[in-house]
Amino acid sequence: MWPLFSSDDVYAPFLAPLIIVINIIKVTVIGVGVVKDEGVVNSMTRHGDYRELLKGPLYYACAITLTTIVFWRTSPISIAVICNLCAGDGVADIAGRRFGQVKLPHNPEKSYAGSIAMFMAGFIASVLYMCYFNIFGFVEKSWTMVGAFGAISLAAAVVESLPISTRLDDNLTVPLASVLVGALVLYFIGATNLCCMSTDDSSLSAIAEMVFAGSRSSK
């Protein structure tokens, strides 16, 4: 739905995740026990404990919301984060449950099948979204960008396979890894529009461009 928003509307990045924000509020009130909803608890948790909503499901919704607001549709980082989190991590869970008999040596709770599936799904989804957003002129399309998305998806898959992702939550570590590695890789290849709706006429855009321009000139 992102392409449907006008590029002249500075509030678009805040309106786009509005439904997700409503879900964040809903998940929070259920997760703290203010409201009871067994349907939501059973559909969004693994063990049927309402307090689980304050972890993975909440991290997931917050990650999507912050990515939308901060990076928006003109940044390839937004593509990397959302595709690695939604497509990559989602497919990893399915592949891991179905074909995950062979576990990783450094984390017995993760499998080779899950990690490979995460990398492939996140990478393919990122490339497809790059092509889709390029139709509207939001992001550039090139083989260099394809390679960058591959590196970001690989890093996200590696981080997701580490024990830290099990102790914290991969809905937290995957987007963080995608942002950090994405910023480094995309900056290295000279990609533009890395942050804050940089092709829109907004104060956030101007600030972002000044920051990145300053960091480039200092080198």
Biotite code that builds the C-alpha atoms (Angstrom):
import biotite.structure as struc

atoms = struc.array([
    struc.Atom([0.000, 0.000, 0.000], chain_id="A", res_id=1, res_name="MET", atom_name="CA", element="C"),
    struc.Atom([2.973, 2.357, 0.353], chain_id="A", res_id=2, res_name="TRP", atom_name="CA", element="C"),
    struc.Atom([2.894, 3.464, -3.324], chain_id="A", res_id=3, res_name="PRO", atom_name="CA", element="C"),
    struc.Atom([-0.694, 4.666, -2.830], chain_id="A", res_id=4, res_name="LEU", atom_name="CA", element="C"),
    struc.Atom([0.396, 7.512, -0.567], chain_id="A", res_id=5, res_name="PHE", atom_name="CA", element="C"),
    struc.Atom([1.180, 10.888, -2.093], chain_id="A", res_id=6, res_name="SER", atom_name="CA", element="C"),
    struc.Atom([4.821, 11.938, -2.068], chain_id="A", res_id=7, res_name="SER", atom_name="CA", element="C"),
    struc.Atom([3.649, 15.445, -1.127], chain_id="A", res_id=8, res_name="ASP", atom_name="CA", element="C"),
    struc.Atom([2.063, 14.231, 2.102], chain_id="A", res_id=9, res_name="ASP", atom_name="CA", element="C"),
    struc.Atom([4.650, 14.592, 4.878], chain_id="A", res_id=10, res_name="VAL", atom_name="CA", element="C"),
    struc.Atom([2.371, 12.665, 7.226], chain_id="A", res_id=11, res_name="TYR", atom_name="CA", element="C"),
    struc.Atom([2.203, 9.588, 4.986], chain_id="A", res_id=12, res_name="ALA", atom_name="CA", element="C"),
    struc.Atom([4.916, 7.639, 6.858], chain_id="A", res_id=13, res_name="PRO", atom_name="CA", element="C"),
    struc.Atom([2.950, 8.158, 10.069], chain_id="A", res_id=14, res_name="PHE", atom_name="CA", element="C"),
    struc.Atom([-0.410, 7.255, 8.543], chain_id="A", res_id=15, res_name="LEU", atom_name="CA", element="C"),
    struc.Atom([0.801, 4.124, 6.733], chain_id="A", res_id=16, res_name="ALA", atom_name="CA", element="C"),
    struc.Atom([1.449, 2.081, 9.909], chain_id="A", res_id=17, res_name="PRO", atom_name="CA", element="C"),
    struc.Atom([-1.682, 3.332, 11.688], chain_id="A", res_id=18, res_name="LEU", atom_name="CA", element="C"),
    struc.Atom([-3.367, -0.093, 11.676], chain_id="A", res_id=19, res_name="ILE", atom_name="CA", element="C"),
    struc.Atom([-0.203, -1.638, 13.099], chain_id="A", res_id=20, res_name="ILE", atom_name="CA", element="C"),
    struc.Atom([-0.098, 1.010, 15.833], chain_id="A", res_id=21, res_name="VAL", atom_name="CA", element="C"),
    struc.Atom([-3.661, 0.095, 16.778], chain_id="A", res_id=22, res_name="ILE", atom_name="CA", element="C"),
    struc.Atom([-2.570, -3.531, 16.986], chain_id="A", res_id=23, res_name="ASN", atom_name="CA", element="C"),
    struc.Atom([0.382, -2.520, 19.161], chain_id="A", res_id=24, res_name="ILE", atom_name="CA", element="C"),
    struc.Atom([-2.031, -0.927, 21.611], chain_id="A", res_id=25, res_name="ILE", atom_name="CA", element="C"),
    struc.Atom([-4.301, -3.977, 21.485], chain_id="A", res_id=26, res_name="LYS", atom_name="CA", element="C"),
    struc.Atom([-1.438, -6.420, 22.025], chain_id="A", res_id=27, res_name="VAL", atom_name="CA", element="C"),
    struc.Atom([-0.089, -4.318, 24.892], chain_id="A", res_id=28, res_name="THR", atom_name="CA", element="C"),
    struc.Atom([-3.340, -4.095, 26.851], chain_id="A", res_id=29, res_name="VAL", atom_name="CA", element="C"),
    struc.Atom([-3.878, -7.838, 26.434], chain_id="A", res_id=30, res_name="ILE", atom_name="CA", element="C"),
    struc.Atom([-0.247, -8.597, 27.272], chain_id="A", res_id=31, res_name="GLY", atom_name="CA", element="C"),
    struc.Atom([-0.356, -6.700, 30.565], chain_id="A", res_id=32, res_name="VAL", atom_name="CA", element="C"),
    struc.Atom([-3.626, -8.378, 31.509], chain_id="A", res_id=33, res_name="GLY", atom_name="CA", element="C"),
    struc.Atom([-5.932, -5.367, 31.284], chain_id="A", res_id=34, res_name="VAL", atom_name="CA", element="C"),
    struc.Atom([-8.053, -7.052, 28.608], chain_id="A", res_id=35, res_name="VAL", atom_name="CA", element="C"),
    struc.Atom([-8.593, -10.783, 28.109], chain_id="A", res_id=36, res_name="LYS", atom_name="CA", element="C"),
    struc.Atom([-8.754, -12.204, 24.593], chain_id="A", res_id=37, res_name="ASP", atom_name="CA", element="C"),
    struc.Atom([-8.014, -15.903, 24.319], chain_id="A", res_id=38, res_name="GLU", atom_name="CA", element="C"),
    struc.Atom([-8.320, -15.805, 20.524], chain_id="A", res_id=39, res_name="GLY", atom_name="CA", element="C"),
    struc.Atom([-5.493, -13.307, 20.187], chain_id="A", res_id=40, res_name="VAL", atom_name="CA", element="C"),
    struc.Atom([-3.362, -15.093, 22.781], chain_id="A", res_id=41, res_name="VAL", atom_name="CA", element="C"),
    struc.Atom([-3.731, -18.502, 21.155], chain_id="A", res_id=42, res_name="ASN", atom_name="CA", element="C"),
    struc.Atom([-3.094, -17.182, 17.642], chain_id="A", res_id=43, res_name="SER", atom_name="CA", element="C"),
    struc.Atom([-0.051, -15.050, 18.464], chain_id="A", res_id=44, res_name="MET", atom_name="CA", element="C"),
    struc.Atom([1.781, -16.996, 21.177], chain_id="A", res_id=45, res_name="THR", atom_name="CA", element="C"),
    struc.Atom([3.498, -20.374, 21.233], chain_id="A", res_id=46, res_name="ARG", atom_name="CA", element="C"),
    struc.Atom([2.603, -21.472, 24.747], chain_id="A", res_id=47, res_name="HIS", atom_name="CA", element="C"),
    struc.Atom([-0.738, -19.758, 25.331], chain_id="A", res_id=48, res_name="GLY", atom_name="CA", element="C"),
    struc.Atom([0.673, -17.291, 27.862], chain_id="A", res_id=49, res_name="ASP", atom_name="CA", element="C"),
    struc.Atom([-0.747, -13.787, 27.378], chain_id="A", res_id=50, res_name="TYR", atom_name="CA", element="C"),
    struc.Atom([2.533, -12.271, 28.614], chain_id="A", res_id=51, res_name="ARG", atom_name="CA", element="C"),
    struc.Atom([4.275, -13.604, 25.507], chain_id="A", res_id=52, res_name="GLU", atom_name="CA", element="C"),
    struc.Atom([2.461, -10.890, 23.549], chain_id="A", res_id=53, res_name="LEU", atom_name="CA", element="C"),
    struc.Atom([4.813, -8.339, 25.107], chain_id="A", res_id=54, res_name="LEU", atom_name="CA", element="C"),
    struc.Atom([7.795, -10.031, 23.473], chain_id="A", res_id=55, res_name="LYS", atom_name="CA", element="C"),
    struc.Atom([7.840, -11.383, 19.903], chain_id="A", res_id=56, res_name="GLY", atom_name="CA", element="C"),
    struc.Atom([4.489, -10.042, 18.642], chain_id="A", res_id=57, res_name="PRO", atom_name="CA", element="C"),
    struc.Atom([5.102, -6.606, 20.155], chain_id="A", res_id=58, res_name="LEU", atom_name="CA", element="C"),
    struc.Atom([8.690, -6.429, 18.878], chain_id="A", res_id=59, res_name="TYR", atom_name="CA", element="C"),
    struc.Atom([7.481, -7.431, 15.419], chain_id="A", res_id=60, res_name="TYR", atom_name="CA", element="C"),
    struc.Atom([4.816, -4.727, 15.251], chain_id="A", res_id=61, res_name="ALA", atom_name="CA", element="C"),
    struc.Atom([7.117, -2.059, 16.666], chain_id="A", res_id=62, res_name="CYS", atom_name="CA", element="C"),
    struc.Atom([9.873, -2.957, 14.192], chain_id="A", res_id=63, res_name="ALA", atom_name="CA", element="C"),
    struc.Atom([7.525, -2.598, 11.219], chain_id="A", res_id=64, res_name="ILE", atom_name="CA", element="C"),
    struc.Atom([6.145, 0.686, 12.559], chain_id="A", res_id=65, res_name="THR", atom_name="CA", element="C"),
    struc.Atom([9.540, 2.260, 13.245], chain_id="A", res_id=66, res_name="LEU", atom_name="CA", element="C"),
    struc.Atom([10.905, 1.095, 9.905], chain_id="A", res_id=67, res_name="THR", atom_name="CA", element="C"),
    struc.Atom([7.981, 2.708, 8.109], chain_id="A", res_id=68, res_name="THR", atom_name="CA", element="C"),
    struc.Atom([8.323, 6.014, 9.944], chain_id="A", res_id=69, res_name="ILE", atom_name="CA", element="C"),
    struc.Atom([12.112, 6.311, 9.898], chain_id="A", res_id=70, res_name="VAL", atom_name="CA", element="C"),
    struc.Atom([13.012, 4.859, 6.498], chain_id="A", res_id=71, res_name="PHE", atom_name="CA", element="C"),
    struc.Atom([9.766, 4.898, 4.515], chain_id="A", res_id=72, res_name="TRP", atom_name="CA", element="C"),
    struc.Atom([9.491, 3.774, 0.914], chain_id="A", res_id=73, res_name="ARG", atom_name="CA", element="C"),
    struc.Atom([12.430, 5.702, -0.538], chain_id="A", res_id=74, res_name="THR", atom_name="CA", element="C"),
    struc.Atom([15.042, 3.857, 1.488], chain_id="A", res_id=75, res_name="SER", atom_name="CA", element="C"),
    struc.Atom([16.403, 0.430, 0.529], chain_id="A", res_id=76, res_name="PRO", atom_name="CA", element="C"),
    struc.Atom([16.906, -0.173, 4.245], chain_id="A", res_id=77, res_name="ILE", atom_name="CA", element="C"),
    struc.Atom([13.143, -0.344, 4.723], chain_id="A", res_id=78, res_name="SER", atom_name="CA", element="C"),
    struc.Atom([12.983, -3.051, 2.050], chain_id="A", res_id=79, res_name="ILE", atom_name="CA", element="C"),
    struc.Atom([15.757, -5.044, 3.718], chain_id="A", res_id=80, res_name="ALA", atom_name="CA", element="C"),
    struc.Atom([14.285, -4.823, 7.212], chain_id="A", res_id=81, res_name="VAL", atom_name="CA", element="C"),
    struc.Atom([10.720, -5.718, 6.300], chain_id="A", res_id=82, res_name="ILE", atom_name="CA", element="C"),
    struc.Atom([11.637, -8.472, 3.833], chain_id="A", res_id=83, res_name="CYS", atom_name="CA", element="C"),
    struc.Atom([14.125, -10.138, 6.181], chain_id="A", res_id=84, res_name="ASN", atom_name="CA", element="C"),
    struc.Atom([11.707, -9.911, 9.098], chain_id="A", res_id=85, res_name="LEU", atom_name="CA", element="C"),
    struc.Atom([8.469, -10.831, 7.346], chain_id="A", res_id=86, res_name="CYS", atom_name="CA", element="C"),
    struc.Atom([9.534, -13.091, 4.488], chain_id="A", res_id=87, res_name="ALA", atom_name="CA", element="C"),
    struc.Atom([12.889, -14.329, 5.768], chain_id="A", res_id=88, res_name="GLY", atom_name="CA", element="C"),
    struc.Atom([12.073, -15.039, 9.391], chain_id="A", res_id=89, res_name="ASP", atom_name="CA", element="C"),
    struc.Atom([8.594, -16.266, 8.515], chain_id="A", res_id=90, res_name="GLY", atom_name="CA", element="C"),
    struc.Atom([9.831, -18.832, 5.994], chain_id="A", res_id=91, res_name="VAL", atom_name="CA", element="C"),
    struc.Atom([12.672, -19.824, 8.334], chain_id="A", res_id=92, res_name="ALA", atom_name="CA", element="C"),
    struc.Atom([10.166, -20.869, 10.974], chain_id="A", res_id=93, res_name="ASP", atom_name="CA", element="C"),
    struc.Atom([8.201, -22.988, 8.495], chain_id="A", res_id=94, res_name="ILE", atom_name="CA", element="C"),
    struc.Atom([11.290, -24.594, 6.944], chain_id="A", res_id=95, res_name="ALA", atom_name="CA", element="C"),
    struc.Atom([12.858, -25.184, 10.332], chain_id="A", res_id=96, res_name="GLY", atom_name="CA", element="C"),
    struc.Atom([9.811, -27.002, 11.649], chain_id="A", res_id=97, res_name="ARG", atom_name="CA", element="C"),
    struc.Atom([9.411, -29.120, 8.534], chain_id="A", res_id=98, res_name="ARG", atom_name="CA", element="C"),
    struc.Atom([12.990, -29.818, 7.450], chain_id="A", res_id=99, res_name="PHE", atom_name="CA", element="C"),
    struc.Atom([15.027, -28.810, 10.491], chain_id="A", res_id=100, res_name="GLY", atom_name="CA", element="C"),
    struc.Atom([16.310, -32.191, 11.597], chain_id="A", res_id=101, res_name="GLN", atom_name="CA", element="C"),
    struc.Atom([19.961, -31.157, 11.197], chain_id="A", res_id=102, res_name="VAL", atom_name="CA", element="C"),
    struc.Atom([20.733, -28.534, 13.821], chain_id="A", res_id=103, res_name="LYS", atom_name="CA", element="C"),
    struc.Atom([23.391, -25.851, 13.777], chain_id="A", res_id=104, res_name="LEU", atom_name="CA", element="C"),
    struc.Atom([26.493, -26.672, 15.850], chain_id="A", res_id=105, res_name="PRO", atom_name="CA", element="C"),
    struc.Atom([26.519, -23.264, 17.560], chain_id="A", res_id=106, res_name="HIS", atom_name="CA", element="C"),
    struc.Atom([22.780, -23.248, 18.320], chain_id="A", res_id=107, res_name="ASN", atom_name="CA", element="C"),
    struc.Atom([20.860, -26.530, 18.643], chain_id="A", res_id=108, res_name="PRO", atom_name="CA", element="C"),
    struc.Atom([17.568, -24.633, 18.598], chain_id="A", res_id=109, res_name="GLU", atom_name="CA", element="C"),
    struc.Atom([18.198, -23.543, 14.991], chain_id="A", res_id=110, res_name="LYS", atom_name="CA", element="C"),
    struc.Atom([18.671, -25.630, 11.854], chain_id="A", res_id=111, res_name="SER", atom_name="CA", element="C"),
    struc.Atom([20.546, -25.417, 8.571], chain_id="A", res_id=112, res_name="TYR", atom_name="CA", element="C"),
    struc.Atom([17.253, -25.607, 6.694], chain_id="A", res_id=113, res_name="ALA", atom_name="CA", element="C"),
    struc.Atom([15.779, -22.699, 8.619], chain_id="A", res_id=114, res_name="GLY", atom_name="CA", element="C"),
    struc.Atom([18.827, -20.472, 8.200], chain_id="A", res_id=115, res_name="SER", atom_name="CA", element="C"),
    struc.Atom([19.187, -21.202, 4.482], chain_id="A", res_id=116, res_name="ILE", atom_name="CA", element="C"),
    struc.Atom([15.472, -20.637, 3.952], chain_id="A", res_id=117, res_name="ALA", atom_name="CA", element="C"),
    struc.Atom([15.647, -17.339, 5.803], chain_id="A", res_id=118, res_name="MET", atom_name="CA", element="C"),
    struc.Atom([18.512, -16.078, 3.675], chain_id="A", res_id=119, res_name="PHE", atom_name="CA", element="C"),
    struc.Atom([16.878, -17.121, 0.409], chain_id="A", res_id=120, res_name="MET", atom_name="CA", element="C"),
    struc.Atom([13.396, -15.825, 1.269], chain_id="A", res_id=121, res_name="ALA", atom_name="CA", element="C"),
    struc.Atom([14.656, -12.506, 2.621], chain_id="A", res_id=122, res_name="GLY", atom_name="CA", element="C"),
    struc.Atom([16.974, -11.995, -0.342], chain_id="A", res_id=123, res_name="PHE", atom_name="CA", element="C"),
    struc.Atom([14.412, -12.894, -3.023], chain_id="A", res_id=124, res_name="ILE", atom_name="CA", element="C"),
    struc.Atom([11.722, -10.767, -1.384], chain_id="A", res_id=125, res_name="ALA", atom_name="CA", element="C"),
    struc.Atom([14.130, -7.812, -1.153], chain_id="A", res_id=126, res_name="SER", atom_name="CA", element="C"),
    struc.Atom([15.003, -8.025, -4.855], chain_id="A", res_id=127, res_name="VAL", atom_name="CA", element="C"),
    struc.Atom([11.347, -8.312, -5.836], chain_id="A", res_id=128, res_name="LEU", atom_name="CA", element="C"),
    struc.Atom([10.420, -5.293, -3.738], chain_id="A", res_id=129, res_name="TYR", atom_name="CA", element="C"),
    struc.Atom([13.364, -3.365, -5.182], chain_id="A", res_id=130, res_name="MET", atom_name="CA", element="C"),
    struc.Atom([11.966, -3.991, -8.665], chain_id="A", res_id=131, res_name="CYS", atom_name="CA", element="C"),
    struc.Atom([8.445, -3.116, -7.528], chain_id="A", res_id=132, res_name="TYR", atom_name="CA", element="C"),
    struc.Atom([9.433, 0.142, -5.810], chain_id="A", res_id=133, res_name="PHE", atom_name="CA", element="C"),
    struc.Atom([11.655, 1.067, -8.755], chain_id="A", res_id=134, res_name="ASN", atom_name="CA", element="C"),
    struc.Atom([8.570, 1.169, -10.985], chain_id="A", res_id=135, res_name="ILE", atom_name="CA", element="C"),
    struc.Atom([7.375, 4.149, -8.936], chain_id="A", res_id=136, res_name="PHE", atom_name="CA", element="C"),
    struc.Atom([10.826, 5.725, -8.760], chain_id="A", res_id=137, res_name="GLY", atom_name="CA", element="C"),
    struc.Atom([11.246, 5.155, -5.022], chain_id="A", res_id=138, res_name="PHE", atom_name="CA", element="C"),
    struc.Atom([14.527, 3.207, -5.127], chain_id="A", res_id=139, res_name="VAL", atom_name="CA", element="C"),
    struc.Atom([17.221, 2.496, -7.682], chain_id="A", res_id=140, res_name="GLU", atom_name="CA", element="C"),
    struc.Atom([17.487, -0.878, -9.385], chain_id="A", res_id=141, res_name="LYS", atom_name="CA", element="C"),
    struc.Atom([20.919, -2.324, -10.146], chain_id="A", res_id=142, res_name="SER", atom_name="CA", element="C"),
    struc.Atom([23.028, -5.435, -9.755], chain_id="A", res_id=143, res_name="TRP", atom_name="CA", element="C"),
    struc.Atom([24.992, -3.602, -7.083], chain_id="A", res_id=144, res_name="THR", atom_name="CA", element="C"),
    struc.Atom([21.801, -3.225, -5.084], chain_id="A", res_id=145, res_name="MET", atom_name="CA", element="C"),
    struc.Atom([21.055, -6.917, -5.607], chain_id="A", res_id=146, res_name="VAL", atom_name="CA", element="C"),
    struc.Atom([24.445, -7.761, -4.127], chain_id="A", res_id=147, res_name="GLY", atom_name="CA", element="C"),
    struc.Atom([23.828, -5.395, -1.225], chain_id="A", res_id=148, res_name="ALA", atom_name="CA", element="C"),
    struc.Atom([20.500, -7.026, -0.429], chain_id="A", res_id=149, res_name="PHE", atom_name="CA", element="C"),
    struc.Atom([22.212, -10.407, -0.565], chain_id="A", res_id=150, res_name="GLY", atom_name="CA", element="C"),
    struc.Atom([24.807, -9.292, 1.980], chain_id="A", res_id=151, res_name="ALA", atom_name="CA", element="C"),
    struc.Atom([22.150, -7.840, 4.272], chain_id="A", res_id=152, res_name="ILE", atom_name="CA", element="C"),
    struc.Atom([19.984, -10.957, 4.106], chain_id="A", res_id=153, res_name="SER", atom_name="CA", element="C"),
    struc.Atom([23.010, -13.149, 4.785], chain_id="A", res_id=154, res_name="LEU", atom_name="CA", element="C"),
    struc.Atom([23.923, -11.073, 7.834], chain_id="A", res_id=155, res_name="ALA", atom_name="CA", element="C"),
    struc.Atom([20.340, -11.191, 9.098], chain_id="A", res_id=156, res_name="ALA", atom_name="CA", element="C"),
    struc.Atom([20.251, -14.979, 8.694], chain_id="A", res_id=157, res_name="ALA", atom_name="CA", element="C"),
    struc.Atom([23.552, -15.359, 10.548], chain_id="A", res_id=158, res_name="VAL", atom_name="CA", element="C"),
    struc.Atom([22.375, -13.161, 13.426], chain_id="A", res_id=159, res_name="VAL", atom_name="CA", element="C"),
    struc.Atom([19.066, -15.038, 13.578], chain_id="A", res_id=160, res_name="GLU", atom_name="CA", element="C"),
    struc.Atom([20.995, -18.299, 13.942], chain_id="A", res_id=161, res_name="SER", atom_name="CA", element="C"),
    struc.Atom([23.004, -17.094, 16.942], chain_id="A", res_id=162, res_name="LEU", atom_name="CA", element="C"),
    struc.Atom([22.056, -17.995, 20.525], chain_id="A", res_id=163, res_name="PRO", atom_name="CA", element="C"),
    struc.Atom([21.500, -14.303, 21.294], chain_id="A", res_id=164, res_name="ILE", atom_name="CA", element="C"),
    struc.Atom([18.467, -14.315, 19.001], chain_id="A", res_id=165, res_name="SER", atom_name="CA", element="C"),
    struc.Atom([17.038, -17.168, 21.043], chain_id="A", res_id=166, res_name="THR", atom_name="CA", element="C"),
    struc.Atom([17.649, -15.411, 24.357], chain_id="A", res_id=167, res_name="ARG", atom_name="CA", element="C"),
    struc.Atom([16.357, -12.043, 23.182], chain_id="A", res_id=168, res_name="LEU", atom_name="CA", element="C"),
    struc.Atom([13.977, -12.445, 20.248], chain_id="A", res_id=169, res_name="ASP", atom_name="CA", element="C"),
    struc.Atom([14.626, -12.691, 16.530], chain_id="A", res_id=170, res_name="ASP", atom_name="CA", element="C"),
    struc.Atom([11.860, -10.142, 15.955], chain_id="A", res_id=171, res_name="ASN", atom_name="CA", element="C"),
    struc.Atom([14.255, -7.748, 17.657], chain_id="A", res_id=172, res_name="LEU", atom_name="CA", element="C"),
    struc.Atom([17.675, -8.938, 16.473], chain_id="A", res_id=173, res_name="THR", atom_name="CA", element="C"),
    struc.Atom([16.775, -9.436, 12.794], chain_id="A", res_id=174, res_name="VAL", atom_name="CA", element="C"),
    struc.Atom([15.566, -5.853, 12.160], chain_id="A", res_id=175, res_name="PRO", atom_name="CA", element="C"),
    struc.Atom([18.456, -4.422, 14.168], chain_id="A", res_id=176, res_name="LEU", atom_name="CA", element="C"),
    struc.Atom([20.964, -6.448, 12.157], chain_id="A", res_id=177, res_name="ALA", atom_name="CA", element="C"),
    struc.Atom([19.272, -5.457, 8.899], chain_id="A", res_id=178, res_name="SER", atom_name="CA", element="C"),
    struc.Atom([19.424, -1.763, 9.797], chain_id="A", res_id=179, res_name="VAL", atom_name="CA", element="C"),
    struc.Atom([23.040, -1.773, 10.976], chain_id="A", res_id=180, res_name="LEU", atom_name="CA", element="C"),
    struc.Atom([24.458, -3.949, 8.211], chain_id="A", res_id=181, res_name="VAL", atom_name="CA", element="C"),
    struc.Atom([22.185, -2.298, 5.660], chain_id="A", res_id=182, res_name="GLY", atom_name="CA", element="C"),
    struc.Atom([23.419, 1.170, 6.576], chain_id="A", res_id=183, res_name="ALA", atom_name="CA", element="C"),
    struc.Atom([27.060, 0.075, 6.295], chain_id="A", res_id=184, res_name="LEU", atom_name="CA", element="C"),
    struc.Atom([26.702, -1.865, 3.046], chain_id="A", res_id=185, res_name="VAL", atom_name="CA", element="C"),
    struc.Atom([24.482, 0.656, 1.296], chain_id="A", res_id=186, res_name="LEU", atom_name="CA", element="C"),
    struc.Atom([26.660, 3.560, 2.388], chain_id="A", res_id=187, res_name="TYR", atom_name="CA", element="C"),
    struc.Atom([29.736, 1.709, 1.114], chain_id="A", res_id=188, res_name="PHE", atom_name="CA", element="C"),
    struc.Atom([28.235, 1.223, -2.354], chain_id="A", res_id=189, res_name="ILE", atom_name="CA", element="C"),
    struc.Atom([27.125, 4.855, -2.468], chain_id="A", res_id=190, res_name="GLY", atom_name="CA", element="C"),
    struc.Atom([23.389, 4.244, -2.317], chain_id="A", res_id=191, res_name="ALA", atom_name="CA", element="C"),
    struc.Atom([21.207, 7.296, -1.785], chain_id="A", res_id=192, res_name="THR", atom_name="CA", element="C"),
    struc.Atom([18.051, 7.920, 0.226], chain_id="A", res_id=193, res_name="ASN", atom_name="CA", element="C"),
    struc.Atom([19.156, 5.829, 3.177], chain_id="A", res_id=194, res_name="LEU", atom_name="CA", element="C"),
    struc.Atom([16.882, 7.405, 5.730], chain_id="A", res_id=195, res_name="CYS", atom_name="CA", element="C"),
    struc.Atom([13.926, 9.583, 6.592], chain_id="A", res_id=196, res_name="CYS", atom_name="CA", element="C"),
    struc.Atom([11.820, 9.969, 3.445], chain_id="A", res_id=197, res_name="MET", atom_name="CA", element="C"),
    struc.Atom([14.751, 11.590, 1.704], chain_id="A", res_id=198, res_name="SER", atom_name="CA", element="C"),
    struc.Atom([12.967, 12.324, -1.574], chain_id="A", res_id=199, res_name="THR", atom_name="CA", element="C"),
    struc.Atom([10.015, 14.014, 0.127], chain_id="A", res_id=200, res_name="ASP", atom_name="CA", element="C"),
    struc.Atom([9.860, 17.708, 0.891], chain_id="A", res_id=201, res_name="ASP", atom_name="CA", element="C"),
    struc.Atom([9.929, 17.401, 4.674], chain_id="A", res_id=202, res_name="SER", atom_name="CA", element="C"),
    struc.Atom([12.114, 18.675, 7.494], chain_id="A", res_id=203, res_name="SER", atom_name="CA", element="C"),
    struc.Atom([13.075, 15.106, 8.393], chain_id="A", res_id=204, res_name="LEU", atom_name="CA", element="C"),
    struc.Atom([14.274, 14.615, 4.820], chain_id="A", res_id=205, res_name="SER", atom_name="CA", element="C"),
    struc.Atom([16.378, 17.755, 4.916], chain_id="A", res_id=206, res_name="ALA", atom_name="CA", element="C"),
    struc.Atom([17.963, 16.759, 8.221], chain_id="A", res_id=207, res_name="ILE", atom_name="CA", element="C"),
    struc.Atom([18.753, 13.266, 6.952], chain_id="A", res_id=208, res_name="ALA", atom_name="CA", element="C"),
    struc.Atom([20.347, 14.542, 3.750], chain_id="A", res_id=209, res_name="GLU", atom_name="CA", element="C"),
    struc.Atom([22.469, 17.036, 5.717], chain_id="A", res_id=210, res_name="MET", atom_name="CA", element="C"),
    struc.Atom([23.700, 14.304, 8.076], chain_id="A", res_id=211, res_name="VAL", atom_name="CA", element="C"),
    struc.Atom([24.659, 11.882, 5.298], chain_id="A", res_id=212, res_name="PHE", atom_name="CA", element="C"),
    struc.Atom([26.184, 14.665, 3.181], chain_id="A", res_id=213, res_name="ALA", atom_name="CA", element="C"),
    struc.Atom([28.261, 15.810, 6.143], chain_id="A", res_id=214, res_name="GLY", atom_name="CA", element="C"),
    struc.Atom([29.528, 12.317, 6.895], chain_id="A", res_id=215, res_name="SER", atom_name="CA", element="C"),
    struc.Atom([30.501, 11.789, 3.254], chain_id="A", res_id=216, res_name="ARG", atom_name="CA", element="C"),
    struc.Atom([32.355, 15.108, 2.990], chain_id="A", res_id=217, res_name="SER", atom_name="CA", element="C"),
    struc.Atom([34.242, 14.458, 6.241], chain_id="A", res_id=218, res_name="SER", atom_name="CA", element="C"),
    struc.Atom([35.828, 11.421, 4.598], chain_id="A", res_id=219, res_name="LYS", atom_name="CA", element="C"),
])
